[in-house]
Amino acid sequence: MSFNPATAKEVRTLFVADGEDGVRLDRWFKRRWPQLNHIQIQKLVRSGQIRVDGARVKADTRLTAGAQVRVPPLPDAGEAASAKAGISPRDAQFAKSLVIYEDDEVLVLNKPSGLAVQGGTKTAHHIDRLLSAWGEGLDRPRLVHRLDRDTSGVLLLGKSPSAAAKLSGSFAHRKAQKTYWAIVAGAPKPNQGLIEMHLIKKGVGDRELVVQADPAEHGAQPADTEFVTISTAGQRATWMALRPHTGRTHQLRAHMKAIGHPILGDPKYSNERATELSEGLKLQLHARRVSLPHPGGGMLVVEAPLSKEMKAGFARFGFHESEADAEPFTGGAVKRRGKRTGS
């Protein structure tokens, strides 16, 4: 089907032909409206404007013959060409300023606090959009993991499909070691250990939170976080290194809240004491270091400088980066000592 400007501004329902059975939704759109780029299709899917048989779907959903596809008003060829041309020079310069490591296969950014990794209904400015600074298609870097919007620090991307697949595999098979720095309320005892606690996403009041769950509860997921104290400000606050061994949503924030020592500056996972200590602070969580196999061989170790938000927390409680070892965890020594918290 060719592009028809007379119908592009209307909501339509089209049927998947017999010869299109099994085709991915995003590719189905590209065949019909080649002026659309990947970002535009993803945005229409995430916002629910594109639906299949009345239901929300993902861009990689495989279509079946006879399925009904809701097609929202689409940008015309001129608008699409403008979008395809990329982001503004100012945004491109900003994106490049985030780079802390880059070679032919890997791109590493120091993600700022407050900047989402991917877009949504109310999120137009995000890392995924800024990747247009490197080009489109095969030139566009690919995300291999995520950080929460308000978490700063190391964000890895693959610069080719094969590099992205290898990096993603390292995360999936736990070959990647991630070290986060956090400032938490109080002084956790013991000062190092392993949190083994199932988590589940639930509605709590008027919001959705990740909370501790009984391992037998339907939907509960096992989550492990290794922790060690780096420095303390009396009994008020503690600077900690956290290493997640699993990758659950909001894992570090939920685990620290569950053991009674919420990360400061966190509006969702907090308590009265943490809220008082957090006055004027943003989320005190920073992805400091990542170590994993490089797609081309050898090991890749990258550290991200502190964000201005974390620097504010350090200044308030008198912490200094020189107090921390480059590798605060001792290769499983915490587990051998048997210090554990949680269910």
Secondary structure as GFF3:
##gff-version 3
##sequence-region A 1 343
A	DSSP	beta_strand	12	15	.	.	.	ID=ss1
A	DSSP	three_ten_helix	18	20	.	.	.	ID=ss2
A	DSSP	alpha_helix	25	32	.	.	.	ID=ss3
A	DSSP	alpha_helix	38	46	.	.	.	ID=ss4
A	DSSP	beta_strand	51	52	.	.	.	ID=ss5
A	DSSP	beta_strand	55	56	.	.	.	ID=ss6
A	DSSP	beta_strand	68	71	.	.	.	ID=ss7
A	DSSP	alpha_helix	77	84	.	.	.	ID=ss8
A	DSSP	alpha_helix	89	97	.	.	.	ID=ss9
A	DSSP	beta_strand	99	102	.	.	.	ID=ss10
A	DSSP	beta_strand	106	111	.	.	.	ID=ss11
A	DSSP	alpha_helix	127	130	.	.	.	ID=ss12
A	DSSP	three_ten_helix	131	134	.	.	.	ID=ss13
A	DSSP	three_ten_helix	137	139	.	.	.	ID=ss14
A	DSSP	beta_strand	142	143	.	.	.	ID=ss15
A	DSSP	beta_strand	152	158	.	.	.	ID=ss16
A	DSSP	alpha_helix	161	172	.	.	.	ID=ss17
A	DSSP	beta_strand	177	185	.	.	.	ID=ss18
A	DSSP	beta_strand	192	196	.	.	.	ID=ss19
A	DSSP	beta_strand	199	204	.	.	.	ID=ss20
A	DSSP	beta_strand	207	212	.	.	.	ID=ss21
A	DSSP	beta_strand	224	233	.	.	.	ID=ss22
A	DSSP	beta_strand	237	244	.	.	.	ID=ss23
A	DSSP	alpha_helix	251	258	.	.	.	ID=ss24
A	DSSP	alpha_helix	272	277	.	.	.	ID=ss25
A	DSSP	beta_strand	285	293	.	.	.	ID=ss26
A	DSSP	beta_strand	299	303	.	.	.	ID=ss27
A	DSSP	alpha_helix	308	317	.	.	.	ID=ss28
A	DSSP	three_ten_helix	321	323	.	.	.	ID=ss29
A	DSSP	alpha_helix	333	337	.	.	.	ID=ss30
A	DSSP	beta_strand	340	341	.	.	.	ID=ss31
###
